[in-house]
């Protein structure tokens, strides 16, 4: 019985971590490298707690086959990520507002 409880707890933690990885996030594109298929995004905090704290930009790989043609530095996007073999990978994104071009 104790082993079954431990296995169930482990399975639930894996499921919750997989669901957490797909949570939509919001950020500002700071750099786009189409040759290497990477994007640097500075996450945007929502709400008021810690809203004045600057966060550094993070590098993400873009999922193979996903087009970044309409994406530009300065665009605000909502995006989802997953950990693919230890690499943070953007699995989907939506442009919320575009940078002045």
C-alpha positions as CSV (number, residue, x, y, z in Angstrom):
1,X,0.0,0.0,0.0
2,X,2.8,2.4,0.9
3,X,4.5,1.7,-2.5
4,X,1.3,2.4,-4.3
5,X,1.0,5.8,-2.5
6,X,4.6,6.7,-3.4
7,X,4.0,5.8,-7.1
8,X,0.8,7.7,-7.2
9,X,2.4,10.8,-5.7
10,X,5.3,10.5,-8.2
11,X,2.9,10.2,-11.1
12,X,0.9,13.2,-10.0
13,X,4.1,15.4,-9.7
14,X,5.1,14.4,-13.3
15,X,1.7,15.3,-14.6
16,X,1.6,18.6,-12.8
17,X,5.1,19.6,-13.9
18,X,4.1,18.8,-17.5
19,X,1.0,20.9,-17.2
20,X,3.1,23.7,-15.6
21,X,5.5,23.7,-18.5
22,X,2.7,24.5,-20.9
23,X,1.4,27.5,-18.9
24,X,1.2,30.6,-21.1
25,X,3.7,33.3,-20.3
26,X,4.1,36.8,-21.4
27,X,7.3,38.5,-22.5
28,X,9.0,41.0,-24.7
29,X,11.2,39.8,-27.6
30,X,14.6,41.3,-27.2
31,X,16.5,39.4,-29.8
32,X,15.7,37.1,-32.7
33,X,18.2,34.8,-34.4
34,X,16.5,33.2,-37.4
35,X,19.7,31.4,-38.5
36,X,20.0,29.5,-35.2
37,X,16.2,29.4,-34.6
38,X,16.5,31.1,-31.2
39,X,14.6,33.9,-29.5
40,X,15.6,36.0,-26.4
41,X,12.6,37.0,-24.3
42,X,12.4,39.2,-21.3
43,X,9.5,38.0,-19.2
44,X,6.8,40.6,-18.3
45,X,5.5,40.4,-14.7
46,X,1.7,40.6,-14.3
47,X,0.1,42.2,-11.3
48,X,1.9,44.6,-8.8
49,X,4.0,42.3,-6.6
50,X,7.6,42.6,-7.9
51,X,6.4,44.5,-11.0
52,X,9.4,46.9,-10.7
53,X,12.0,44.2,-10.6
54,X,13.9,43.9,-13.8
55,X,14.4,40.3,-15.1
56,X,17.1,39.3,-17.6
57,X,16.2,38.0,-21.0
58,X,16.2,34.3,-21.5
59,X,17.2,32.4,-24.6
60,X,14.7,29.9,-26.0
61,X,14.9,27.5,-29.0
62,X,12.0,27.7,-31.3
63,X,10.2,24.4,-32.1
64,X,11.2,22.9,-35.4
65,X,8.9,24.0,-38.2
66,X,7.4,27.0,-36.4
67,X,7.6,30.2,-38.4
68,X,9.1,33.3,-36.8
69,X,8.7,35.4,-40.0
70,X,6.2,37.8,-38.4
71,X,8.1,38.0,-35.1
72,X,10.4,41.0,-34.5
73,X,12.5,42.4,-31.6
74,X,10.2,44.6,-29.4
75,X,7.1,42.5,-29.9
76,X,5.1,41.6,-26.8
77,X,4.1,37.9,-27.0
78,X,2.3,35.3,-25.0
79,X,4.1,31.9,-25.3
80,X,4.3,28.4,-24.1
81,X,7.4,26.4,-23.5
82,X,8.5,22.9,-22.9
83,X,11.8,21.3,-21.9
84,X,13.1,19.3,-24.8
85,X,16.2,17.3,-23.9
86,X,17.3,20.0,-21.4
87,X,16.7,22.9,-23.9
88,X,14.0,25.4,-23.2
89,X,11.8,25.3,-26.4
90,X,8.9,27.6,-27.4
91,X,6.1,25.3,-28.5
92,X,3.6,28.1,-29.4
93,X,3.4,31.9,-29.4
94,X,0.9,34.6,-30.1
95,X,1.9,38.3,-30.8
96,X,0.0,40.5,-28.4
97,X,1.4,43.8,-29.6
98,X,4.0,44.8,-32.2
99,X,6.9,47.0,-31.9
100,X,7.0,50.3,-33.8
101,X,8.5,49.5,-37.1
